[in-house]
Amino acid sequence: PGTGTKMVCDVFDGCGSTPFGQEMDLPNGFEMTAVIPGGSSISSIEAPITPYTHLATANALACSSVTAAAVESANDAVDQLVGVDIINTQPVDITNQAAVNGASDSAIQYALFISGMAETLNLGSDDFNNNLSSLGSAFEDGEIENGEEGFDLPTFISNVDNAVINASDHENFSENAAAINNASTQLDDVEEESSNGTWTPYSDNNGDGD
Protein backbone atom coordinates (compact mmCIF):
# COMPACT_ATOMS: atom_id res chain seq x y z
CA PRO A 1 0.00 0.00 0.00
CA GLY A 2 1.07 3.51 -0.68
CA THR A 3 1.05 6.53 1.56
CA GLY A 4 -2.40 7.18 3.04
CA THR A 5 -3.41 3.54 3.52
CA LYS A 6 -4.67 3.09 7.05
CA MET A 7 -5.48 0.39 9.58
CA VAL A 8 -6.92 0.37 13.08
CA CYS A 9 -4.53 -0.26 15.97
CA ASP A 10 -5.58 -3.55 17.59
CA VAL A 11 -2.85 -3.66 20.26
CA PHE A 12 -4.39 -2.95 23.67
CA ASP A 13 -1.34 -1.00 24.85
CA GLY A 14 -1.24 1.02 21.63
CA CYS A 15 0.78 1.00 18.42
CA GLY A 16 3.59 3.45 18.96
CA SER A 17 1.84 6.79 19.43
CA THR A 18 -1.53 5.47 18.21
CA PRO A 19 -3.97 4.34 20.93
CA PHE A 20 -6.00 1.13 20.73
CA GLY A 21 -8.95 1.53 18.38
CA GLN A 22 -7.58 4.55 16.51
CA GLU A 23 -6.58 4.68 12.85
CA MET A 24 -2.92 4.73 11.89
CA ASP A 25 -0.98 4.96 8.64
CA LEU A 26 0.62 1.80 7.33
CA PRO A 27 4.34 2.19 6.66
CA ASN A 28 5.52 2.61 3.08
CA GLY A 29 6.45 -0.74 1.59
CA PHE A 30 4.05 -2.67 3.82
CA GLU A 31 3.35 -6.12 2.39
CA MET A 32 1.44 -8.95 4.01
CA THR A 33 0.51 -12.11 2.14
CA ALA A 34 -1.75 -15.16 2.10
CA VAL A 35 -1.76 -18.22 -0.11
CA ILE A 36 -4.52 -20.74 -0.82
CA PRO A 37 -4.65 -23.80 -3.09
CA GLY A 38 -5.62 -22.80 -6.63
CA GLY A 39 -8.10 -24.42 -8.98
CA SER A 40 -9.44 -23.84 -12.45
CA SER A 41 -12.97 -23.36 -11.12
CA ILE A 42 -12.04 -20.52 -8.76
CA SER A 43 -13.34 -17.18 -10.06
CA SER A 44 -13.10 -15.16 -6.85
CA ILE A 45 -11.33 -15.61 -3.55
CA GLU A 46 -12.04 -14.27 -0.09
CA ALA A 47 -9.51 -14.88 2.66
CA PRO A 48 -8.11 -12.85 5.54
CA ILE A 49 -4.56 -11.56 5.22
CA THR A 50 -2.82 -11.59 8.60
CA PRO A 51 0.66 -12.08 10.06
CA TYR A 52 -0.23 -15.76 10.36
CA THR A 53 -1.18 -16.18 6.70
CA HIS A 54 2.10 -14.39 5.99
CA LEU A 55 3.90 -17.08 7.99
CA ALA A 56 2.19 -19.83 6.04
CA THR A 57 2.97 -18.17 2.71
CA ALA A 58 6.67 -18.02 3.56
CA ASN A 59 6.69 -21.72 4.40
CA ALA A 60 4.77 -22.71 1.26
CA LEU A 61 6.95 -20.64 -1.09
CA ALA A 62 10.10 -22.14 0.44
CA CYS A 63 9.06 -25.60 -0.75
CA SER A 64 10.89 -27.03 -3.75
CA SER A 65 7.52 -27.42 -5.47
CA VAL A 66 4.67 -25.09 -4.54
CA THR A 67 1.80 -27.53 -4.96
CA ALA A 68 -1.73 -27.38 -3.58
CA ALA A 69 -0.65 -29.95 -1.01
CA ALA A 70 2.29 -27.79 0.07
CA VAL A 71 -0.01 -24.78 0.46
CA GLU A 72 -2.55 -26.75 2.47
CA SER A 73 0.21 -28.16 4.68
CA ALA A 74 1.64 -24.69 5.33
CA ASN A 75 -1.74 -23.25 6.28
CA ASP A 76 -2.55 -26.30 8.42
CA ALA A 77 0.76 -25.88 10.26
CA VAL A 78 -0.03 -22.30 11.27
CA ASP A 79 -3.59 -23.34 12.18
CA GLN A 80 -1.93 -25.34 14.95
CA LEU A 81 -0.17 -22.24 16.26
CA VAL A 82 -3.30 -20.09 16.43
CA GLY A 83 -5.80 -22.86 17.11
CA VAL A 84 -8.17 -21.80 14.33
CA ASP A 85 -8.43 -22.13 10.55
CA ILE A 86 -6.36 -19.11 9.47
CA ILE A 87 -7.80 -19.04 5.93
CA ASN A 88 -11.47 -19.74 6.57
CA THR A 89 -11.85 -17.74 9.78
CA GLN A 90 -12.34 -13.98 9.48
CA PRO A 91 -10.79 -12.32 12.55
CA VAL A 92 -13.09 -9.84 14.23
CA ASP A 93 -12.25 -6.19 14.78
CA ILE A 94 -11.58 -6.35 18.52
CA THR A 95 -11.83 -2.56 18.80
CA ASN A 96 -15.53 -2.73 17.88
CA GLN A 97 -17.71 -3.97 20.75
CA ALA A 98 -20.73 -4.72 18.57
CA ALA A 99 -18.59 -6.74 16.17
CA VAL A 100 -17.02 -8.68 19.03
CA ASN A 101 -20.40 -9.48 20.56
CA GLY A 102 -21.60 -10.88 17.23
CA ALA A 103 -18.44 -12.85 16.45
CA SER A 104 -17.65 -16.52 16.78
CA ASP A 105 -15.24 -17.74 19.44
CA SER A 106 -12.76 -18.66 16.69
CA ALA A 107 -12.92 -15.16 15.18
CA ILE A 108 -12.16 -13.64 18.58
CA GLN A 109 -9.35 -16.09 19.33
CA TYR A 110 -7.75 -15.38 15.95
CA ALA A 111 -7.97 -11.62 16.55
CA LEU A 112 -6.36 -11.88 19.98
CA PHE A 113 -3.46 -13.86 18.55
CA ILE A 114 -3.13 -11.20 15.82
CA SER A 115 -3.07 -8.48 18.48
CA GLY A 116 -0.28 -10.26 20.32
CA MET A 117 1.71 -10.77 17.15
CA ALA A 118 1.23 -7.12 16.15
CA GLU A 119 2.71 -6.06 19.48
CA THR A 120 5.61 -8.49 18.98
CA LEU A 121 6.34 -7.06 15.54
CA ASN A 122 6.23 -3.54 16.99
CA LEU A 123 3.30 -2.31 14.92
CA GLY A 124 3.42 1.46 14.75
CA SER A 125 7.19 1.66 14.57
CA ASP A 126 9.62 2.05 11.69
CA ASP A 127 10.78 -1.52 12.37
CA PHE A 128 7.46 -3.19 11.59
CA ASN A 129 8.10 -4.00 7.92
CA ASN A 130 11.51 -5.51 8.66
CA ASN A 131 10.15 -7.45 11.61
CA LEU A 132 7.31 -8.87 9.50
CA SER A 133 9.72 -9.88 6.75
CA SER A 134 12.03 -11.53 9.29
CA LEU A 135 9.11 -13.42 10.79
CA GLY A 136 8.34 -14.94 7.40
CA SER A 137 11.97 -15.87 6.87
CA ALA A 138 12.10 -17.54 10.29
CA PHE A 139 9.21 -19.85 9.38
CA GLU A 140 10.43 -20.90 5.94
CA ASP A 141 11.60 -24.19 7.47
CA GLY A 142 8.22 -24.80 9.11
CA GLU A 143 9.17 -24.08 12.70
CA ILE A 144 9.73 -21.06 14.93
CA GLU A 145 13.04 -21.14 16.75
CA ASN A 146 13.65 -18.59 19.46
CA GLY A 147 16.13 -15.98 18.24
CA GLU A 148 16.02 -16.99 14.58
CA GLU A 149 15.85 -13.88 12.39
CA GLY A 150 15.61 -11.91 15.64
CA PHE A 151 12.19 -13.34 16.57
CA ASP A 152 11.77 -13.70 20.33
CA LEU A 153 9.42 -16.62 20.97
CA PRO A 154 8.89 -16.01 24.72
CA THR A 155 8.08 -12.36 24.00
CA PHE A 156 5.50 -13.42 21.41
CA ILE A 157 3.86 -15.77 23.92
CA SER A 158 3.90 -13.04 26.57
CA ASN A 159 2.34 -10.52 24.18
CA VAL A 160 -0.48 -12.85 23.18
CA ASP A 161 -1.04 -13.54 26.87
CA ASN A 162 -1.16 -9.77 27.41
CA ALA A 163 -3.85 -9.49 24.73
CA VAL A 164 -5.88 -12.26 26.37
CA ILE A 165 -5.57 -10.68 29.83
CA ASN A 166 -6.52 -7.25 28.51
CA ALA A 167 -9.52 -8.72 26.70
CA SER A 168 -10.75 -10.36 29.91
CA ASP A 169 -10.86 -6.91 31.55
CA HIS A 170 -12.17 -4.92 28.56
CA GLU A 171 -15.80 -3.93 28.10
CA ASN A 172 -15.71 -5.07 24.46
CA PHE A 173 -15.44 -8.67 25.68
CA SER A 174 -17.97 -8.68 28.50
CA GLU A 175 -19.99 -11.43 26.77
CA ASN A 176 -17.09 -13.51 25.45
CA ALA A 177 -15.59 -15.43 28.36
CA ALA A 178 -15.60 -18.71 26.41
CA ALA A 179 -13.56 -17.25 23.55
CA ILE A 180 -11.04 -15.75 25.96
CA ASN A 181 -10.71 -19.07 27.80
CA ASN A 182 -10.18 -20.87 24.49
CA ALA A 183 -7.44 -18.45 23.49
CA SER A 184 -5.77 -18.85 26.86
CA THR A 185 -5.85 -22.65 26.60
CA GLN A 186 -4.39 -22.53 23.09
CA LEU A 187 -1.60 -20.25 24.26
CA ASP A 188 -0.83 -22.61 27.15
CA ASP A 189 -0.43 -25.40 24.59
CA VAL A 190 1.92 -23.28 22.46
CA GLU A 191 4.00 -22.40 25.50
CA GLU A 192 4.27 -26.05 26.52
CA GLU A 193 5.18 -27.11 22.98
CA SER A 194 7.88 -24.41 22.91
CA SER A 195 9.54 -25.36 26.16
CA ASN A 196 12.72 -26.40 24.32
CA GLY A 197 12.96 -23.02 22.58
CA THR A 198 11.35 -24.07 19.30
CA TRP A 199 7.72 -24.34 18.24
CA THR A 200 7.10 -27.03 15.63
CA PRO A 201 3.71 -28.16 14.29
CA TYR A 202 2.87 -31.86 14.47
CA SER A 203 3.36 -32.15 10.71
CA ASP A 204 5.08 -29.43 8.70
CA ASN A 205 6.58 -28.68 5.32
CA ASN A 206 10.09 -28.02 6.60
CA GLY A 207 10.59 -26.04 3.41
CA ASP A 208 10.81 -29.11 1.20
CA GLY A 209 7.27 -29.50 -0.07
CA ASP A 210 6.73 -32.89 1.57
JOZI-V792835 format. One record per residue. N is the residue number from 1. SS is DSSP state (2 for helix, 1 for strand, 0 for the rest). NEAR is the number of other C-alpha atoms within 10 Angstrom. D_FIRST is the distance of its C-alpha to the first C-alpha in Angstrom with 1 decimal. Layout:
BEGIN
N|SS|NEAR|D_FIRST + N|SS|NEAR|D_FIRST
END
This chain:
BEGIN
1|0|12|0.0 + 2|0|11|3.7 + 3|0|11|6.8 + 4|0|11|8.2 + 5|0|13|6.0 + 6|1|13|9.0 + 7|1|12|11.0 + 8|1|18|14.8 + 9|0|26|16.6 + 10|0|27|18.8 + 11|0|30|20.8 + 12|0|22|24.3 + 13|0|15|24.9 + 14|0|17|21.7 + 15|1|22|18.5 + 16|0|15|19.6 + 17|0|9|20.7 + 18|1|18|19.1 + 19|0|16|21.7 + 20|0|16|21.6 + 21|0|18|20.5 + 22|0|13|18.7 + 23|1|15|15.2 + 24|1|19|13.1 + 25|1|15|10.0 + 26|0|21|7.6 + 27|0|20|8.2 + 28|0|13|6.8 + 29|0|11|6.7 + 30|0|15|6.2 + 31|0|12|7.4 + 32|0|18|9.9 + 33|0|16|12.3 + 34|0|20|15.4 + 35|0|21|18.3 + 36|0|20|21.2 + 37|0|13|24.4 + 38|0|11|24.4 + 39|0|8|27.3 + 40|0|5|28.5 + 41|0|6|28.9 + 42|0|8|25.4 + 43|0|6|24.0 + 44|0|5|21.2 + 45|0|7|19.6 + 46|0|9|18.7 + 47|0|14|17.9 + 48|0|15|16.2 + 49|0|16|13.5 + 50|0|21|14.7 + 51|2|23|15.7 + 52|2|26|18.9 + 53|2|24|17.6 + 54|2|23|15.7 + 55|2|30|19.3 + 56|2|32|20.8 + 57|2|24|18.6 + 58|2|26|19.5 + 59|2|32|23.2 + 60|2|32|23.2 + 61|2|19|21.8 + 62|0|21|24.3 + 63|0|21|27.2 + 64|0|12|29.4 + 65|0|15|29.0 + 66|0|16|25.9 + 67|0|16|28.0 + 68|2|16|27.7 + 69|2|16|30.0 + 70|2|27|27.9 + 71|2|26|24.8 + 72|2|17|27.0 + 73|2|21|28.5 + 74|2|32|25.3 + 75|2|28|24.1 + 76|2|22|27.7 + 77|2|25|27.9 + 78|2|27|25.0 + 79|2|19|26.6 + 80|2|18|29.5 + 81|2|19|27.6 + 82|2|21|26.2 + 83|0|21|29.1 + 84|0|20|27.3 + 85|0|17|25.9 + 86|0|28|22.3 + 87|0|22|21.4 + 88|0|11|23.8 + 89|0|16|23.5 + 90|0|20|20.9 + 91|0|25|20.6 + 92|0|22|21.7 + 93|0|19|20.2 + 94|0|26|22.8 + 95|0|18|22.4 + 96|0|13|23.8 + 97|2|17|27.6 + 98|2|12|28.2 + 99|2|14|25.5 + 100|2|22|27.0 + 101|2|17|30.5 + 102|0|13|29.7 + 103|0|18|27.8 + 104|0|16|29.4 + 105|2|22|30.4 + 106|2|22|28.1 + 107|2|22|25.0 + 108|2|29|26.1 + 109|2|25|26.8 + 110|2|24|23.5 + 111|2|24|21.7 + 112|2|33|24.1 + 113|2|28|23.4 + 114|2|21|19.6 + 115|2|25|20.6 + 116|2|24|22.8 + 117|2|24|20.3 + 118|2|23|17.7 + 119|2|26|20.6 + 120|2|22|21.5 + 121|0|23|18.2 + 122|0|19|18.4 + 123|0|25|15.5 + 124|0|21|15.2 + 125|0|13|16.3 + 126|0|12|15.3 + 127|0|12|16.5 + 128|2|19|14.1 + 129|2|21|12.0 + 130|2|12|15.4 + 131|2|18|17.1 + 132|2|24|14.9 + 133|2|19|15.4 + 134|2|17|19.1 + 135|2|23|19.5 + 136|2|23|18.6 + 137|2|18|21.0 + 138|2|22|23.7 + 139|0|26|23.8 + 140|0|23|24.1 + 141|0|20|27.8 + 142|0|28|27.7 + 143|1|20|28.7 + 144|1|24|27.6 + 145|1|20|30.0 + 146|0|19|30.2 + 147|0|13|29.1 + 148|2|15|27.5 + 149|2|16|24.4 + 150|2|12|25.1 + 151|0|19|24.5 + 152|0|17|27.2 + 153|2|20|28.4 + 154|2|14|30.8 + 155|2|15|28.2 + 156|2|20|25.9 + 157|2|20|28.9 + 158|2|16|29.9 + 159|2|21|26.5 + 160|2|24|26.5 + 161|2|19|30.1 + 162|2|19|29.1 + 163|2|26|26.8 + 164|2|25|29.7 + 165|2|15|32.2 + 166|2|17|30.1 + 167|2|21|29.7 + 168|2|18|33.4 + 169|2|10|34.1 + 170|0|12|31.4 + 171|2|10|32.5 + 172|2|17|29.5 + 173|2|21|31.2 + 174|0|13|34.8 + 175|0|14|35.3 + 176|0|18|33.5 + 177|2|13|35.9 + 178|2|12|35.9 + 179|2|23|32.2 + 180|2|23|32.3 + 181|2|15|35.4 + 182|2|17|33.7 + 183|2|27|30.8 + 184|2|20|33.3 + 185|2|13|35.4 + 186|2|19|32.6 + 187|2|21|31.6 + 188|2|14|35.3 + 189|2|14|35.4 + 190|2|20|32.4 + 191|2|19|34.2 + 192|2|11|37.4 + 193|2|15|35.9 + 194|0|18|34.4 + 195|0|10|37.7 + 196|0|10|38.1 + 197|0|15|34.7 + 198|1|16|32.9 + 199|1|19|31.4 + 200|1|21|32.0 + 201|0|19|31.8 + 202|0|8|35.1 + 203|0|13|34.1 + 204|0|21|31.1 + 205|0|26|29.9 + 206|0|19|30.5 + 207|0|22|28.3 + 208|0|18|31.1 + 209|0|21|30.4 + 210|0|14|33.6
END
